[in-house]
Structures are given as C-alpha cells and as structure tokens.
Amino acid sequence: MARLFGTDGVRGVANDDLTPALAYKLGQAAVAFLGQTIVVGKDTRLSGDMLEAALVSGITAAGGCAYLAGVIPTPAVALLVRKLSAAGGVVISASHNPPEYNGIKFFDANGFKLPDEVEDRIEEFIVAGGLEKTASQMPVAGDVGFSIPLKDATDIYVEHVVSSVAGAGLTFEGLTIALDTGHGASSITSPEALRRLGAKVHAINTDFDGMDINVECGSTHLAPLKELVSQTSADVGIAHDGDADRVMMVASDGAEIDGDTIEAVCAIDMKDRGVLSGNTAVTTVMCNLGFVHAMRDAGIEVIQTKVGDRYVLEEMRAKGFSIGGEQSGHMILLDHNSTGDGLMSAVQFLAAVLRSGKSVTEAARLVTKFPQELINVKVTDKHGISENAQVQDAVRAAEEALGEDGRVLLRPSGTEPVIRVMVEAAREEDARRHAEAIARVIEEVS
C-alpha cells in the first residue's frame, strides 16, 4: 500500500482516491491525535462541500467541535488555530493541483504541519478502521460533538496581514497592483487586504464555480496576470494558487518574480533591519544558483533542504531561523505565520521594496538567474525510476558535460505520478538539451 500522506497531506482525485469515507476517518483522526477543537477551512473546489461534510461528521462522531471557517486560505487556518487556542486545524484543498483533485492537511495547536511520525500514526489509525474499530466505545447521545460557523474568520486573517505592514508605519498608497486569485480561496482576502493598505487593486479571477480553480490562471499560469499588469500599467502583479499558501509575482516590465527572488529581497531587508535570525535563509535543492550567489554577495548563509515547505520549516524550527522558502512561491516568515502564506509574503516583499527606495522592477534584478529547464515526466513508478541504470547513466553524462556551471536534479512529485527533471546551466540551450535527453530516457524505461 502506498503511503497515505504525501509531501502536503492526503491528496488525490476527489471521490476516487480521496473519498468521503476516508475524509470521515481523517476527521476522527483529527480529534484522536490533535484534540477536541478543530478549525476547518477549504478552498473553492466543487468537491470541498462533500469532503467537508464527511470530515466534520468524523470530527463530531469522535466527540469533537468543528469551527467552520468556510472558504479561506490555508495560512488563515493556521492563524485561526492559534487565535482561537484550538487543538488543531484541517484544510480541505489540493493547493495548486487541477480542480478534480482535492486534499486534506492538518495543523497542530501551534499552526504547524504535522511531522512524519504523527502522520504515520494517523495512517495506522485509518488502516485499522478508525474509531469504530480501535475505540472501546464510540461517543453517544450527549457525548457527540458539534460544529460552530466562524463569521469573522476572513477578517481576522486580513487584519493580521494588514497590521504587519501598517504597524511598521508603511502604506501602499500610490501603488497600483494587478492581482490574480486563480478562482481560489484568496478571492476575498487578498483584494481586501491590499486595498486596506492603500493600494489601487485590479483583480481578476475572483469568481469561482468549483471547477475553474487554477485553470490557466493564478501562480501556475502567469499569462493572464502579465496581460493585466500591462493593461493597467501596474507597479507589480501578484498571483496565488488555489489555497493561497504561495505567491508568484510580475514586475512592471513583465519579468517574473519567483520565490527565490521574493525570499532574497526579504532576507536582505531583514538583515538590514537586524531581524534575520542566524543570518541565514533556508531554501530547497530546487533553488536557483542565482539565489545562492545573491545571498553570498549579501553575506547571508544558505541552507538547502529536500523539496517541500515542511522540510524547510523543520530546518527553520530546529535551528531558530526566521525565513525560508521555495522557488515555487512558498515562503515561511516565522515572525508572521507558522506556514507558507502567499499574501503575507507578497506584502512583506513590497514593504521591503518600499524600504529600499527602489521600484519592484529594480529590486527584482537582485537575483541573476541561471537558466533552468524543468520537465515533468509521467511514470508508473516515481520512486524507483532514479535507481534505473540507464537513467543514472543519462544523469551522469549531463553532469560531466555541465561541470561546475550547472547541475541535475531528479525528484518524484509528492502529489502526482511524475518525475521532475530539473537541469540548470549557464546557457539556456544547454539546460534544455540535457533535460530533454534525460526525460527521453525516463520515458523509454518507465
């Protein structure tokens, strides 16, 4: 049996891999392993209502209380857990994945994602049949739980983000911002927060029908945002994924600003203000070499973890670091939230830019990117493919050709049956050529 939990919770096609029966047991597990009070949020997927009903049934069947936050960004749930002193939180979302997917992920009482060992225990609980099979007696009559709708959930989150900037004496007055919420959970919160900070906001894809989330929009498809930036002469463009735990941005000249650049600008600003813990920025092995060079030039140490914001966070918590992120736009600022927060990352980046006295376009040039080619190859066995001798030979050949001017990384996706082939080189054509060569070998042997 494949592991139930991936790099970011339980995920799969709704009503196929991820069924109401599984959601029900996961709701029970939330109470059994976290405690009696659970904050529940979801993104805009059509299957969200179905899975929420099953999840809450599991929570209440276990005798717990479900605080219903409704459609709300993932980082808002992490915040609400702490604000309400709840035992934990659950988010129903598949983040950046297509609409047919959904997922369920947990936060503990401090708003942090669960470690592997706790997820393993939850998986054992699920396989054993849930409370019906493992408990001596199920709660009955007056011992069953209940749910409470949270009417001000989104406003609590928006005010938290706004105060992080306004409290520092900054305003976004005079900024024109183009915003693409990707038909997702940030459709209400991000436009409201940016307007409260004084910006002029032009927002698209703030409506949703449950099957349009992430479809050719948002942080994984920046074309609509680039067009909006051009049409509105915006100073910057901001795009979120479905649950808004990540952000990608666009400068006024159309240049893309990814997580590496956002983290670099924020890290240097934090160092200048004396709040960069350990003088260190945490990132993953997927970061661009340009990020490493920019940090080196600024006198900031870099620690790289395996891919996944949970591993970035583990390193940050273990060593007391305050900033970490991924090229994909996940950034964790522990001074402000306990998980990746796309809106908070965007406003802190803009605050750093304002303090620097530069334009967004000028600030984004801080990181000179090495060309990267990333190819996703569908495979039947994503965990065993890198052990294949032919694949290893292809990787070795590319590494020898690139020398110190590039690198190769093969990584199985945590959420899909694909291998991600990433090649970085001094020249774009070299990165593409080597990535395509390795991808062809993987396709042939898979």
N, C-alpha and C positions, 0 to 999 in steps of 0.2 A: 504493500500500500504506500502510495506517495505521501510525503509529509503534508498534513492539512494546512499548516501555516507556511506562507511564502515570506518574502522579504518585508511585506507590509500587510500582515493579517491574512485572513482567509479570503480567497478570491476565485471567481470563476463565472461561467455563463449563468445568468440568473434562471432559476427553476430547472436547471440541468445539473451543473456541478454544485451550484450554491442553491439549495432548496429551502423551503420554509421549515421542513423537518430539521435540517441542520441548523438553521437560524434559531429555532426553538431551543435546541440543546445548547447553542452558544449563549443564549440568554440565561439559561440555567447556570452555565459555567461562570458567567459574569458575577452572579451572586455568590456562587460557591467559592470562587477564587479571589474575588475582589471585595465584596461586601454587599450590604443591603441597599445602598442608594446608588443608582447608576444613571448618569446623564446619557441620553440617546439623541444623536443627530444623524442627518442623512443629506445626500446631495439630491439632484433633481431627476435621477433616473426613474423611469416608469416602474421598475421593479422595487423601488425604495419603499413604497407603501406596503407591498406584500411582505417584504422581509422585515420591515419594522413591526408589523402586526405579529408576526411569528416570534421575533426577538423579544418583544415586550411580553408576549404570552409566556415565554420561557422565564423571563425575569420575575414576573408576578407569580408564576406557578412555583417558583423557588422561594416565594415569600418576600421578594424584593420590591423596592419602589423605583419606578422608571420616571425620571424627569425628561419630558419630551421637548427637545429644543427645536424640532422641525427641520426645515431646510436651512442649513447653516454650514459654514466652512469647517473643515476638520480642526484647524487650530483653535477655533472658538469653543469646540467641545472640550479640548484640553484646558482651556482657560476657565470654562464654567465649572469643571470638576473641582478646581482649586477655589474658585469664588464661592461655590455652594458647599464646600467641605464634603463633597460626595466621596463615596468609596471608589468610584471609577467611572469610566466613560466608554461608550461604544459608538463608533461611527459606521454608518452603512454607506459605503462608497467604494468605487473602483478607481478613484483618482483620475489618472489621465487615460485610462482604458476606454474602448468604444462603448456605446450605450448598452449593448446586450450583456456586458459584464456587470457584476457588482461585487462588493466585498464587505467584510466585517472586520474591523480592527478595534483593539482595546487600548485604553489608557488606565494607568493605575491612579491612586489617590493624589499623586503629585503631578498628574498630567503627562507622565512619561509612558512610552510604549513598553510593552512587557518584554522581559528578557526571554531568551530561547528556552530556558529551563521551565519557566512558568507556562509558556505555550505548549511545551511537551506534556506537561501535566494536564493541561486542558484537553489536549488531543487524546490522552489516555482516558479521560473522563468521557469524551464524546464516543470513542470506540467502545467503551464499556456500556454505553446505553443511556448516559445521563442520570439524573436523579432517580428516575423510575427504577433503575437497575442498581444504583450504588447507595441510595439512601435507605435507612431503616424505615422511614415513613415520610411521605410527601406532606407538605403543608396542606391543611384542610380548613374549610369554613373560615373563621376569623383570622387564621394564620396566613392566608394567601395575600399576595401583595396588591399593589395598585399603581396607577400612573398619574402624574401631575403635569399638565402642559405649562411650559415656561413662556410667558407672554413677552418678556423683555430680553430674551436671550441674545438676539442680534444686536440690540442697543448696548448691552453690556460689553460685547466684543468691540463694537465700533468705538465706543468711548475709550476703551483700553488702548486701542491703536492711536486714536487722535491725541490722547493725553501724553503719549510717549514722545510726540513731536511738539505739541503746543506747550507742554510742561517745560520744554527746553528753550522756550522763547522764540520758536520758529513758526513761520506761517508759509503756506504755499500760494499766497496772494501773488498774482502775476504769472503763475504757471498755467499753461494750457496742457491738459493731459488727455491723451486718447486711451481708451480702456476697452478691452475685450474680455468679458467674463465667461466666454465659452459656453453659454447656456447652462451655467453651473451654479454651485452653491454661493458664489460671491456676487451674484447678480444684484443683491440688495445692499450688502455690506460695503463692498469696495467703492461704488459710486458715492454712497453716503459719507463714508469716512473722508474721501478726498475732497468732497465739496465742503465738509465741515472745516477742513484745514485751509480753505480759501481758494482752492484751485478751480479753474474752469474745466469741466469734465465733459468729454464727448464719449459716450458709452455705446457699445454695440453688443449684440447677442446677450442681452439681459433678460430676454423672454426664454421660455422653455416649454417643450411638450413631452419631455421624458425620453425621447429617442433622438435628440439632437445634441446632447451634451458631448463636447469635444469633437464634433464632426466638422472637419475643415475649419476650425476656429480655435481660439484660445492659445495656450502656451505651446502646444504641439503643432500648431499650424499658424504661422505669423503673418501670412499674406494679407488677410483682412485688416489686421492691425497696422501693417505698414501702409496700406492704402488709406486708412483713416488718419494716420499721422500726417501723410502728405496732403490730404484733402482739408484738414483742419489747421495746418501749419502748427501742429502741436510741438511742444518742447520735448515731450517724451511720450512713448507708448507703453502701456502695461497690459500684460496678458496673463490670465490664470488658467490652470487646469480645472477639471470638474469639481474638485473639493477645495481648491484654493490653498493647498499646502505648498505650492510652488509658484514661482513667477518668472516670466521672461519679459524682457523689455526691448524697446526700439528707440534709438536716438532720432533726433530730428532729421538727420541725413539718411535715415533708413537702415543704419547699421544695427545689427542685432546685439543685444547686451544679455549674455547668458549668466548662469550662476557664478562662473569663475570671476567674471568682471564685477558683478554685484558684490561678491564676497571681498574681492581685492580692494575696491573703493571703500567699503565699510570697515575692513580691517585696518587700513591705513588711517582712516578718520579716527577709529577707536584708539590706535596707538598715539596719534597726535593729541588726543584728549586724556591720555593716561588711563584708559579703561580696558585695554587689551590684555586680558589675563594670560600670564605666562609668555607674553609677547609671541603668541602662537596662533596660527589659523589652521583649522583641521579641514581636510578635504578627502577625496577618494582617489583611487588609482585612475579614475577616468578624467581627472582634471587635465587641463591643457598645460603643456610645458611653459607656455607664456605666463600662466598664473604663478607657477613656481619661481620663474625668473623675476616677476614683478615683486613678489614677496621678498625674495633675496635682495633685490635692489633697495627695498624699503627697510631692510634689517629685521624682517619678521620670519620666524621659524615656520616651517610647514610640516605637518604630519599627515600622511596619506593612509586611509583605511580601505578595506574592501568596499565594494559598491553597496549602497543602501544607507539612507539617512539614519537608520537605527544604529549602524556601526559608527557613524560619525558622532552621534550623540553619546554612545557608550564611551568613546575615547575622550570626549569633552568632559563628561561627568567623572570619569576615572582620574583625570589629570587637572580638573578645575579650569578648563579653557572656556572662553565665553563666545567664540564664534566658530561655526563650521558650516560646510555646505557642499553641494554637488553642482556639477556643471549643468544639470538638468533644471536647475532653478529652485531646488530645495535649499533653504538656508535656515539655520538654527541660531537664534540670538538669545542665549540663556538669560540675559538681563531683562528680556521682554516676554518670552514664552518658552514653553517646555518642548516644543516640537516645531517642525517646519511650518512657517507662516508666510504665505505669499504676500499678503497685504502689508504685514509688518516689515518684511524685507524690502518691499518697494518704498515705503515711506522712510525707512532708515537710510536707504540708498540716496533718496532725494534730499534728505536732511544733510547727509554727508556732502553731497554735491553743493548744496547751498553754503555750507560752512567753508568749502574750498574756494568759493568765489568763481568757480568755473561753470561752463554750461554742461549739460548732460553729455553732449557730443564730445567735448574736450575731456571730461572725466573718463569716458568710456575708452579713450585711447591709452589709458594706463596699462592695459594688458595687450601686448602684441601677440596675437595668436599664431601658434604653429598650425598649419593645415591639418585637419583631422578628417578621416573618412570612416563613417560608421555604417555597417551593413548588417541588417537583421536577417538571419538565415533560418528558415523553418526546418526543424529536425524532429525525429521521433524520440531520440534520447539526448536531451540537452545536457545531462550531467556526465555522460560518458564520452561525448564526442571529442573532447580535448585530449583524451588518452589515446586516440587513434594515431597509429604510426604515421600515416600519410599526412594527417593534419599537422602533427608535430614537425614533420619534415618541411611542410609549407611555411609554418611559422618560423622555423629556424632559418630558412632561406631568406625570408623577408628581413629578419633581424640582422643577419650578416650583411645584407645589402645596405640597410639603413645606418648601421653603425651607431655612433653617438648622436646622430642627428634625427633620431626617431625612435619609435617603439611600437610594439604589437601587444594587444590585449584581447583575449577571448574570454567572454563572460556569459554564462547562461542567464537568461532573463528570470527574474524572480516571480513573474506573473504570467508569462506566455511561453509556449513551446518553441522558443527560438534561442539561437546562439548569437550574441552580439560580437561582431568582428570590428575592432577599432584599430586603425593604423594612424600613427602620427608621424609626419615627416617635414623636412624643411621646405619641400616643394609639394604643392597640391597634387600634381600628376603622379608623383611617386607614392603618396599616401593612397590615392585611388587605385593605382595599378596593383599594389601589394594587397590591399584589402580585397579587391575583386578576385585576385588569384587564390587567396586563402578561402574566400567564400565559395568559389567553384569547387575546391577540393572537399569542403564540408558537404556541399550539396551532393557530390558524387558518392560519398561514403555513408551518408545518413539514410 
